[in-house]
């Protein structure tokens, strides 16, 4: 009789990763084995409140019953056809996603970076076919401190040297301007501009929320100058900020919206370029594709995600609990927090460097049963699942208060 496999503890599992996994991440030293709702459990059975939610990929919590049920149903029927054939789940997914965003057509992909890359291709094709930009001269204007992914094209217009250094030569055709600066944006746009690509809220930069009127100004400028407005809502979209899309806070409808992360419900990678018909109609067979993009399993889960959002319940929860989050952080300003930026259930919190770096604060919170992740310097990000309860949220804020007091 074969002996059962020995269960390895967290320390052993972390050591086991060292020689066999590429070191492109620096995770916190916790090994998650199970999860449900807003909680995860490590291999030793310790429970943690997840205040990161997979960088917004888990907006609906871990293993949301409706999403798990949709995945199970589809697993029993059909998982992949490739786009060589039609499948019976894709049309509904595309129809409902277009309706949810107020746009017309959908290009299904897998990851957020794929959606960004796809949008760049589409914008360039549109510039040549529709706007009349001379061949190979199309430009895209982006914002400094952006994060749109880490492919070679995308890091070409990043201002993060960690993402760029050692990965050149870089792809030309991009102009970088300061974020939240309409005058600089207008100066960068000319007859070669295919699109302006921005995050309505800059997530990796520390949840940077632009001034009121900035997004409306971008919309007006792009419309007036005849280029596309591409909104990267991969982190900010699908309920996170208290609206379905973050651009809705200013009543703005971009030409192109990029979605990912939460669109897959934390189960499968799903992303999409959603756009006006005249934009996505520039693509012809053979010009772009993805073997897994729009697969039946992804479409089934994505449709279930859309169903959750169509009720407005999660947007309302993010809005209401966002007030609790803001009030709790506001009470910590001067008590170890030097400032914060928040919208809905999403916040970037600047910790007093005298108390610790963002990494050190994240590790201290982990030891107290709360999971967050640092970004630049002494900034941490809070992005709990939209299923988090008010009690759980207040508990996490109380734990942050205790960690900061201990550090001081």
C-alpha positions as CSV (number, residue, x, y, z in Angstrom):
1,X,0.0,0.0,0.0
2,X,1.4,3.4,-1.0
3,X,2.0,5.8,1.9
4,X,0.2,9.1,1.6
5,X,2.2,12.0,0.4
6,X,3.7,14.0,3.3
7,X,2.2,17.5,3.7
8,X,4.9,20.2,3.5
9,X,4.7,23.3,5.7
10,X,4.9,26.9,4.5
11,X,8.6,27.3,5.0
12,X,9.4,24.1,3.1
13,X,7.1,25.0,0.2
14,X,8.7,28.4,-0.1
15,X,12.2,26.9,-0.1
16,X,11.1,24.4,-2.7
17,X,10.0,27.2,-5.1
18,X,13.5,28.9,-5.0
19,X,15.4,26.7,-7.4
20,X,12.5,26.0,-9.9
21,X,10.5,29.2,-10.2
22,X,11.7,32.3,-12.0
23,X,12.2,35.1,-9.5
24,X,9.9,37.6,-11.2
25,X,7.8,38.1,-8.1
26,X,8.6,38.9,-4.4
27,X,5.6,37.4,-2.6
28,X,4.8,37.7,1.0
29,X,5.9,34.6,2.9
30,X,2.4,33.0,3.2
31,X,1.4,29.9,1.3
32,X,-2.3,29.9,0.6
33,X,-4.1,26.5,0.3
34,X,-7.8,27.3,0.6
35,X,-10.0,30.3,0.3
36,X,-13.7,31.4,0.4
37,X,-15.2,34.8,0.3
38,X,-12.9,37.4,1.8
39,X,-10.8,34.9,3.6
40,X,-7.8,32.6,2.7
41,X,-6.2,29.9,4.7
42,X,-2.5,28.8,4.6
43,X,-1.2,25.2,4.7
44,X,-1.0,25.3,8.5
45,X,-4.6,26.3,8.8
46,X,-4.0,30.0,9.7
47,X,-6.7,32.3,8.3
48,X,-6.1,35.7,6.8
49,X,-8.5,38.5,5.7
50,X,-7.7,39.2,2.0
51,X,-7.5,42.9,1.5
52,X,-5.8,42.7,-1.9
53,X,-8.3,40.5,-3.9
54,X,-5.8,39.5,-6.5
55,X,-5.2,43.1,-7.6
56,X,-9.0,43.3,-8.2
57,X,-9.2,40.0,-10.0
58,X,-11.3,38.7,-7.1
59,X,-13.8,41.6,-6.9
60,X,-16.5,39.0,-6.1
61,X,-14.4,37.2,-3.5
62,X,-12.9,33.7,-3.6
63,X,-15.0,31.0,-5.1
64,X,-18.2,33.0,-5.4
65,X,-21.0,30.4,-5.6
66,X,-22.6,31.7,-8.7
67,X,-19.3,31.8,-10.5
68,X,-18.2,28.4,-9.4
69,X,-21.6,27.0,-10.4
70,X,-21.2,28.6,-13.9
71,X,-17.7,27.1,-14.3
72,X,-18.8,23.6,-13.2
73,X,-21.7,23.6,-15.6
74,X,-19.5,24.6,-18.5
75,X,-16.7,22.2,-17.5
76,X,-19.2,19.4,-18.0
77,X,-20.2,20.5,-21.5
78,X,-17.4,22.2,-23.4
79,X,-14.2,24.1,-22.6
80,X,-12.4,25.0,-25.8
81,X,-13.0,25.1,-29.5
82,X,-10.5,27.9,-30.5
83,X,-12.0,30.6,-32.7
84,X,-11.7,28.2,-35.7
85,X,-15.3,27.4,-34.8
86,X,-18.2,29.1,-33.2
87,X,-19.3,28.2,-29.6
88,X,-22.7,28.5,-28.0
89,X,-21.5,30.8,-25.1
90,X,-19.6,33.6,-26.9
91,X,-22.5,35.6,-28.5
92,X,-24.3,36.1,-25.1
93,X,-21.1,37.1,-23.4
94,X,-20.3,39.7,-26.0
95,X,-23.8,41.1,-26.2
96,X,-24.1,41.5,-22.5
97,X,-20.6,42.9,-22.0
98,X,-21.2,45.5,-24.8
99,X,-24.5,46.5,-23.1
100,X,-22.9,46.7,-19.7
101,X,-20.3,49.2,-21.0
102,X,-22.5,51.1,-23.3
103,X,-20.4,50.2,-26.3
104,X,-21.0,48.0,-29.4
105,X,-18.4,45.3,-30.1
106,X,-16.1,43.0,-28.1
107,X,-12.7,41.5,-28.9
108,X,-12.2,38.7,-26.3
109,X,-8.7,38.0,-25.1
110,X,-7.2,36.4,-22.0
111,X,-4.9,38.6,-20.0
112,X,-4.9,42.3,-19.3
113,X,-1.7,42.9,-21.1
114,X,-3.1,41.1,-24.2
115,X,-6.1,43.5,-24.1
116,X,-3.7,46.5,-24.0
117,X,-1.6,45.1,-26.8
118,X,-4.7,44.4,-28.8
119,X,-6.0,47.9,-28.3
120,X,-2.7,49.4,-29.5
121,X,-2.9,47.3,-32.7
122,X,-6.6,48.3,-33.2
123,X,-5.8,52.0,-32.6
124,X,-3.0,52.0,-35.1
125,X,-5.1,50.2,-37.7
126,X,-7.9,52.7,-37.2
127,X,-5.5,55.6,-37.5
128,X,-4.3,54.3,-40.9
129,X,-7.7,53.1,-42.3
130,X,-10.0,55.7,-40.9
131,X,-8.1,58.8,-39.8
132,X,-5.6,58.7,-42.7
133,X,-2.3,58.8,-40.8
134,X,0.6,58.0,-43.1
135,X,1.9,54.4,-42.8
136,X,4.0,53.6,-39.8
137,X,3.7,57.0,-38.3
138,X,0.8,56.5,-35.8
139,X,1.5,57.6,-32.2
140,X,-0.2,56.8,-28.9
141,X,-0.1,59.2,-26.0
142,X,0.2,57.7,-22.5
143,X,0.6,59.0,-19.0
144,X,3.7,58.9,-16.8
145,X,3.7,56.4,-13.9
146,X,1.3,54.2,-15.9
147,X,0.9,50.5,-15.5
148,X,-0.6,48.6,-18.4
149,X,1.4,45.4,-18.2
150,X,4.9,44.1,-18.8
151,X,5.2,43.0,-22.4
152,X,8.1,44.4,-24.4
153,X,5.8,46.9,-26.2
154,X,4.1,48.0,-23.0
155,X,7.3,48.5,-21.0
156,X,8.5,50.6,-23.9
157,X,6.2,53.4,-22.6
158,X,6.6,52.7,-18.9
159,X,8.4,55.2,-16.7
160,X,9.2,52.4,-14.1
161,X,12.8,51.6,-14.5
162,X,12.4,48.2,-12.8
163,X,10.0,47.2,-15.6
164,X,12.2,48.7,-18.3
165,X,15.9,48.3,-17.4
166,X,17.6,45.6,-19.4
167,X,14.6,44.9,-21.8
168,X,15.4,47.2,-24.7
169,X,15.4,48.0,-27.6
170,X,12.0,49.6,-27.1
171,X,9.0,49.9,-29.4
172,X,8.7,53.4,-30.9
173,X,5.5,55.3,-31.4
174,X,4.6,56.5,-27.9
175,X,4.6,59.9,-26.2
176,X,4.6,60.2,-22.4
177,X,3.0,63.1,-20.6
178,X,2.3,63.8,-16.9
179,X,-0.9,62.2,-15.6
180,X,-3.7,64.6,-14.6
181,X,-2.3,67.4,-16.9
182,X,-4.6,68.3,-19.7
183,X,-2.4,71.0,-21.0
184,X,0.5,68.6,-21.4
185,X,-1.8,66.1,-23.1
186,X,-3.1,68.6,-25.6
187,X,0.5,69.7,-26.5
188,X,1.4,66.0,-27.2
189,X,-1.6,65.3,-29.5
190,X,-1.1,66.0,-33.2
191,X,-2.3,64.7,-36.6
192,X,-0.4,61.4,-36.1
193,X,-2.1,60.6,-32.8
194,X,-4.1,57.4,-33.0
195,X,-5.2,57.3,-29.3
196,X,-4.7,58.5,-25.8
197,X,-4.4,55.5,-23.5
198,X,-4.8,56.2,-19.8
199,X,-6.0,54.5,-16.6
200,X,-8.9,56.4,-15.1
201,X,-7.2,55.7,-11.8
202,X,-3.6,54.7,-11.7
203,X,-3.5,51.6,-9.6
204,X,0.2,50.5,-9.4
205,X,1.2,54.1,-9.0
206,X,-0.6,54.0,-5.6
207,X,-4.3,54.4,-6.5
208,X,-3.8,57.9,-7.9
209,X,-7.2,59.6,-8.5
210,X,-7.2,62.4,-11.0
211,X,-8.8,65.8,-10.4
212,X,-12.5,66.2,-11.1
213,X,-12.9,67.1,-14.7
214,X,-9.7,65.4,-16.0
215,X,-11.4,62.4,-17.6
216,X,-14.1,64.6,-19.1
217,X,-11.3,66.8,-20.4
218,X,-9.6,63.8,-22.0
219,X,-12.9,62.9,-23.7
220,X,-13.4,66.4,-25.0
221,X,-9.8,66.7,-26.3
222,X,-9.8,63.4,-28.0
223,X,-13.1,64.1,-29.7
224,X,-12.0,67.5,-30.8
225,X,-8.7,66.4,-32.2
226,X,-10.0,63.3,-33.8
227,X,-8.2,60.5,-31.9
228,X,-9.4,57.7,-29.8
229,X,-9.8,57.7,-26.0
230,X,-8.8,54.3,-24.6
231,X,-9.6,53.7,-20.9
232,X,-7.7,50.9,-19.2
233,X,-10.2,49.8,-16.7
234,X,-8.5,46.4,-16.0
235,X,-8.0,47.2,-12.3
236,X,-10.5,50.1,-11.9
237,X,-13.5,48.5,-13.7
238,X,-16.3,46.1,-12.8
239,X,-17.5,47.6,-9.6
240,X,-14.3,48.4,-7.8
241,X,-14.8,52.2,-7.5
242,X,-18.6,52.2,-6.8
243,X,-19.5,52.3,-10.5
244,X,-19.3,49.6,-13.2
245,X,-16.5,51.6,-14.8
246,X,-14.4,54.3,-13.1
247,X,-15.0,56.7,-16.1
248,X,-18.7,56.8,-15.0
249,X,-17.8,59.0,-12.1
250,X,-17.5,61.8,-14.7
251,X,-20.2,60.5,-17.1
252,X,-17.6,59.7,-19.8
253,X,-17.9,57.1,-22.5
254,X,-14.5,56.3,-24.1
255,X,-14.1,55.0,-27.6
256,X,-12.4,51.9,-26.2
257,X,-12.6,50.2,-22.8
258,X,-10.1,47.6,-21.7
259,X,-11.3,45.0,-19.1
260,X,-9.7,42.0,-17.5
261,X,-8.9,40.7,-14.0
262,X,-12.4,40.6,-12.3
263,X,-14.0,39.7,-15.7
264,X,-12.7,36.1,-15.1
265,X,-14.2,35.9,-11.6
266,X,-10.9,34.8,-10.1
267,X,-11.4,31.4,-11.9
268,X,-10.0,31.8,-15.4
269,X,-8.1,34.6,-17.2
270,X,-10.6,36.7,-19.3
271,X,-10.0,40.1,-20.8
272,X,-11.7,42.1,-23.5
273,X,-11.3,45.1,-25.7
274,X,-14.8,46.7,-25.9
275,X,-15.3,49.5,-28.4
276,X,-17.5,51.4,-30.7
277,X,-18.3,49.5,-33.9
278,X,-16.4,51.8,-36.2
279,X,-13.2,51.2,-34.2
280,X,-13.2,47.4,-33.9
281,X,-14.6,46.9,-37.4
282,X,-11.1,47.7,-38.8
283,X,-10.0,44.2,-37.9
284,X,-10.2,41.5,-40.6
285,X,-9.7,37.7,-40.4
286,X,-6.1,36.8,-39.8
287,X,-5.0,40.2,-38.5
288,X,-5.4,39.4,-34.8
289,X,-6.4,36.4,-32.8
290,X,-6.0,34.1,-29.7
291,X,-6.5,30.4,-29.4
292,X,-8.1,30.7,-26.0
293,X,-9.7,34.2,-26.4
294,X,-13.4,33.8,-26.1
295,X,-13.3,30.1,-25.2
296,X,-16.6,28.6,-23.9
297,X,-15.4,28.3,-20.3
298,X,-14.2,31.9,-20.2
299,X,-17.4,33.1,-21.8
300,X,-19.6,31.2,-19.3
301,X,-17.7,32.6,-16.3
302,X,-17.6,36.1,-17.8
303,X,-21.3,36.0,-18.4
304,X,-21.9,35.0,-14.8
305,X,-19.7,38.0,-13.7
306,X,-21.8,40.3,-15.9
307,X,-25.0,39.0,-14.3
308,X,-23.7,39.9,-10.9
309,X,-22.9,43.4,-12.1
310,X,-26.2,43.9,-13.9
311,X,-28.0,44.1,-10.6
312,X,-25.9,47.0,-9.3
313,X,-25.6,45.4,-5.9
314,X,-21.8,45.2,-6.0
315,X,-21.3,48.8,-7.3
316,X,-23.6,49.9,-4.4
317,X,-21.6,47.9,-1.8
318,X,-18.3,49.4,-3.1
319,X,-19.8,52.9,-2.8
320,X,-21.2,52.4,0.7
321,X,-18.3,50.5,2.1
322,X,-16.0,53.0,0.5
323,X,-17.2,55.6,2.9
324,X,-16.2,53.3,5.8
325,X,-12.8,52.8,4.2
326,X,-12.2,56.5,3.7
327,X,-13.4,57.4,7.2
328,X,-11.2,54.7,8.8
329,X,-8.1,55.9,6.8
330,X,-8.9,59.5,7.6
331,X,-8.8,58.7,11.3
332,X,-5.3,57.3,10.9
333,X,-3.8,60.4,9.2
334,X,-1.2,61.7,11.6
335,X,-1.2,58.3,13.4
336,X,1.2,56.6,11.0
337,X,-0.6,57.5,7.8
338,X,0.7,60.6,6.1
339,X,-1.9,60.5,3.3
340,X,-4.1,58.4,1.2
341,X,-6.2,58.3,-2.0
342,X,-9.4,56.3,-2.3
343,X,-12.4,55.7,-4.5
344,X,-14.9,53.0,-3.7
345,X,-13.2,50.0,-2.1
346,X,-9.8,50.9,-3.4
347,X,-7.1,52.9,-1.6
348,X,-3.4,53.8,-1.7
349,X,-2.1,54.5,1.7
350,X,1.1,56.4,2.3
351,X,2.8,55.2,5.5
352,X,5.2,57.4,7.5
353,X,8.6,56.1,6.3
354,X,9.8,56.4,9.9
355,X,7.5,53.5,10.8
356,X,8.4,51.3,7.9
357,X,8.4,50.6,4.2
358,X,5.3,49.4,2.4
359,X,6.9,45.9,2.4
360,X,7.6,45.9,6.1
361,X,4.0,47.1,6.9
362,X,2.6,44.4,4.6
363,X,4.6,41.7,6.5
364,X,3.5,43.0,9.9
365,X,-0.1,43.0,8.8
366,X,0.3,39.5,7.4
367,X,1.5,38.3,10.9
368,X,-1.7,39.8,12.3
369,X,-3.9,38.0,9.8
370,X,-4.5,40.7,7.2
371,X,-3.1,40.5,3.6
372,X,-2.2,43.6,1.7
373,X,0.6,44.4,-0.8
374,X,3.0,47.3,-1.0
375,X,3.7,49.4,-4.1
376,X,6.3,52.2,-4.4
377,X,8.2,53.1,-1.2
378,X,6.0,53.2,1.9
379,X,2.7,52.9,0.1
380,X,0.3,50.0,0.5
381,X,-2.8,49.2,-1.5
382,X,-6.1,48.1,0.0
383,X,-8.6,46.5,-2.4
384,X,-10.8,44.0,-0.5
385,X,-13.3,41.8,-2.3
386,X,-16.6,43.7,-2.9
387,X,-18.2,40.9,-0.8
388,X,-16.3,42.0,2.3
389,X,-18.6,42.9,5.3
390,X,-18.5,46.1,7.1
391,X,-17.4,44.3,10.2
392,X,-14.5,42.6,8.3
393,X,-13.5,46.0,6.8
394,X,-13.5,47.7,10.2
395,X,-11.5,44.8,11.7
396,X,-8.8,45.2,9.0
397,X,-8.6,49.0,9.6
398,X,-8.3,48.3,13.4
399,X,-5.4,45.9,12.7
400,X,-3.7,48.5,10.5
401,X,-4.1,51.0,13.3
402,X,-2.5,48.6,15.8
403,X,0.4,47.8,13.5
404,X,1.1,51.5,13.0
405,X,0.9,52.2,16.7
406,X,3.3,49.3,17.4
407,X,5.7,50.5,14.7
408,X,5.7,54.1,16.1
